[in-house]
Structures are given as C-alpha cells and as structure tokens.
Amino acid sequence: MPLDGYALDGFGIYGPLGAHGKPIKNSQLDECHGMTSKVMWVGKMQSIFHYVTNNQYPNTIGCFRGTPAKPPKPMQM
C-alpha cells in the first residue's frame, strides 16, 4: 500500500490494497477505518497502526484513534 498522507493525529493513511494486492474491506478495519499491518515505514516494512482508504463508506477516516492536532488559526487580513 502506498502512503497517501497523514491524519491530524499523526497516523499514516494508506490504501486501498493489502497483502498480495487484494483490496482491503471494511470488515478488516476498526471503527476508525484503520488497522495494524505491515506497511513501508521509514524505509522498511513494519507492522504499525494506520488508516486505510477504500471504496466502502466512510472511504477514509471515520474517527481518530490518536489525539488530533489543532489546525492553525486562519490568517487575518
């Protein structure tokens, strides 16, 4: 799975294929649309928690597993 980006809580967002190139289904994911599996992280395969994008609702993150960072305040003009 390629790393698509990072959620506000710092966990990676990968998708949508798992082992052997098979699509990941919601039944394999937790309530936040994540799972722990081997992914490429810091140059090597590691078993870590990450979110998954797929073609089943909610398609991406359903909730945060970690504590989300506060987004920066908009600039005043």
Phi and psi restraints in degrees (value plus and minus 20) as a CYANA .aco file:
   2 PRO   PHI    -101.0   -61.0
   2 PRO   PSI     128.7   168.7
   3 LEU   PHI     -97.0   -57.0
   3 LEU   PSI      98.5   138.5
   4 ASP   PHI    -110.5   -70.5
   4 ASP   PSI     -48.0    -8.0
   5 GLY   PHI     146.7   186.7
   5 GLY   PSI    -183.8  -143.8
   6 TYR   PHI    -147.7  -107.7
   6 TYR   PSI     121.0   161.0
   7 ALA   PHI     -99.5   -59.5
   7 ALA   PSI     145.5   185.5
   8 LEU   PHI     -81.8   -41.8
   8 LEU   PSI     -37.9     2.1
   9 ASP   PHI    -113.4   -73.4
   9 ASP   PSI     -15.1    24.9
  10 GLY   PHI      74.0   114.0
  10 GLY   PSI     -31.5     8.5
  11 PHE   PHI     -96.8   -56.8
  11 PHE   PSI     127.7   167.7
  12 GLY   PHI     -91.5   -51.5
  12 GLY   PSI     134.8   174.8
  13 ILE   PHI    -135.9   -95.9
  13 ILE   PSI      96.7   136.7
  14 TYR   PHI    -138.8   -98.8
  14 TYR   PSI     145.2   185.2
  15 GLY   PHI     157.0   197.0
  15 GLY   PSI     156.2   196.2
  16 PRO   PHI    -116.3   -76.3
  16 PRO   PSI      -9.6    30.4
  17 LEU   PHI    -124.6   -84.6
  17 LEU   PSI     121.7   161.7
  18 GLY   PHI    -124.3   -84.3
  18 GLY   PSI    -169.8  -129.8
  19 ALA   PHI     -76.9   -36.9
  19 ALA   PSI     118.4   158.4
  20 HIS   PHI      43.6    83.6
  20 HIS   PSI       0.1    40.1
  21 GLY   PHI      54.9    94.9
  21 GLY   PSI      -4.6    35.4
  22 LYS   PHI    -107.3   -67.3
  22 LYS   PSI     121.0   161.0
  23 PRO   PHI     -81.9   -41.9
  23 PRO   PSI     120.4   160.4
  24 ILE   PHI    -106.4   -66.4
  24 ILE   PSI     110.9   150.9
  25 LYS   PHI    -121.6   -81.6
  25 LYS   PSI     136.4   176.4
  26 ASN   PHI     -75.7   -35.7
  26 ASN   PSI     -51.1   -11.1
  27 SER   PHI     -83.7   -43.7
  27 SER   PSI     -37.3     2.7
  28 GLN   PHI    -112.0   -72.0
  28 GLN   PSI     -26.9    13.1
  29 LEU   PHI    -127.5   -87.5
  29 LEU   PSI     138.0   178.0
  30 ASP   PHI    -102.8   -62.8
  30 ASP   PSI    -195.3  -155.3
  31 GLU   PHI     -84.9   -44.9
  31 GLU   PSI     -39.6     0.4
  32 CYS   PHI    -115.2   -75.2
  32 CYS   PSI     -15.3    24.7
  33 HIS   PHI      53.6    93.6
  33 HIS   PSI      18.9    58.9
  34 GLY   PHI    -150.7  -110.7
  34 GLY   PSI     154.4   194.4
  35 MET   PHI    -181.2  -141.2
  35 MET   PSI     145.2   185.2
  36 THR   PHI    -127.5   -87.5
  36 THR   PSI     100.8   140.8
  37 SER   PHI    -178.3  -138.3
  37 SER   PSI     153.5   193.5
  38 LYS   PHI     -97.4   -57.4
  38 LYS   PSI     106.7   146.7
  39 VAL   PHI    -159.3  -119.3
  39 VAL   PSI     143.5   183.5
  40 MET   PHI     -94.7   -54.7
  40 MET   PSI      99.9   139.9
  41 TRP   PHI    -161.8  -121.8
  41 TRP   PSI     102.7   142.7
  42 VAL   PHI      34.2    74.2
  42 VAL   PSI      24.2    64.2
  43 GLY   PHI      61.8   101.8
  43 GLY   PSI     -17.5    22.5
  44 LYS   PHI    -167.6  -127.6
  44 LYS   PSI     139.8   179.8
  45 MET   PHI     -93.3   -53.3
  45 MET   PSI     105.5   145.5
  46 GLN   PHI    -157.4  -117.4
  46 GLN   PSI     127.9   167.9
  47 SER   PHI    -110.1   -70.1
  47 SER   PSI      85.4   125.4
  48 ILE   PHI    -157.9  -117.9
  48 ILE   PSI     142.1   182.1
  49 PHE   PHI     -94.5   -54.5
  49 PHE   PSI     121.8   161.8
  50 HIS   PHI    -178.6  -138.6
  50 HIS   PSI     138.2   178.2
  51 TYR   PHI    -107.0   -67.0
  51 TYR   PSI     138.8   178.8
  52 VAL   PHI    -149.8  -109.8
  52 VAL   PSI     113.7   153.7
  53 THR   PHI    -114.5   -74.5
  53 THR   PSI     119.8   159.8
  54 ASN   PHI    -173.4  -133.4
  54 ASN   PSI    -192.7  -152.7
  55 ASN   PHI    -117.8   -77.8
  55 ASN   PSI      -2.0    38.0
  56 GLN   PHI    -133.7   -93.7
  56 GLN   PSI     116.7   156.7
  57 TYR   PHI     -74.4   -34.4
  57 TYR   PSI     114.7   154.7
  58 PRO   PHI    -109.0   -69.0
  58 PRO   PSI      -6.2    33.8
  59 ASN   PHI      48.9    88.9
  59 ASN   PSI     -54.4   -14.4
  60 THR   PHI    -156.6  -116.6
  60 THR   PSI    -160.9  -120.9
  61 ILE   PHI     -89.8   -49.8
  61 ILE   PSI     107.6   147.6
  62 GLY   PHI    -115.5   -75.5
  62 GLY   PSI     -43.1    -3.1
  63 CYS   PHI    -187.0  -147.0
  63 CYS   PSI     153.8   193.8
  64 PHE   PHI    -121.6   -81.6
  64 PHE   PSI     113.4   153.4
  65 ARG   PHI     -99.9   -59.9
  65 ARG   PSI     -57.1   -17.1
  66 GLY   PHI    -119.8   -79.8
  66 GLY   PSI    -193.5  -153.5
  67 THR   PHI    -108.5   -68.5
  67 THR   PSI      97.3   137.3
  68 PRO   PHI     -89.9   -49.9
  68 PRO   PSI     126.1   166.1
  69 ALA   PHI     -94.5   -54.5
  69 ALA   PSI     131.4   171.4
  70 LYS   PHI     -98.3   -58.3
  70 LYS   PSI     109.9   149.9
  71 PRO   PHI     -88.3   -48.3
  71 PRO   PSI     132.9   172.9
  72 PRO   PHI     -85.2   -45.2
  72 PRO   PSI     131.1   171.1
  73 LYS   PHI     -92.1   -52.1
  73 LYS   PSI     124.9   164.9
  74 PRO   PHI     -83.6   -43.6
  74 PRO   PSI     129.1   169.1
  75 MET   PHI     -93.2   -53.2
  75 MET   PSI     120.5   160.5
  76 GLN   PHI    -107.3   -67.3
  76 GLN   PSI     116.6   156.6
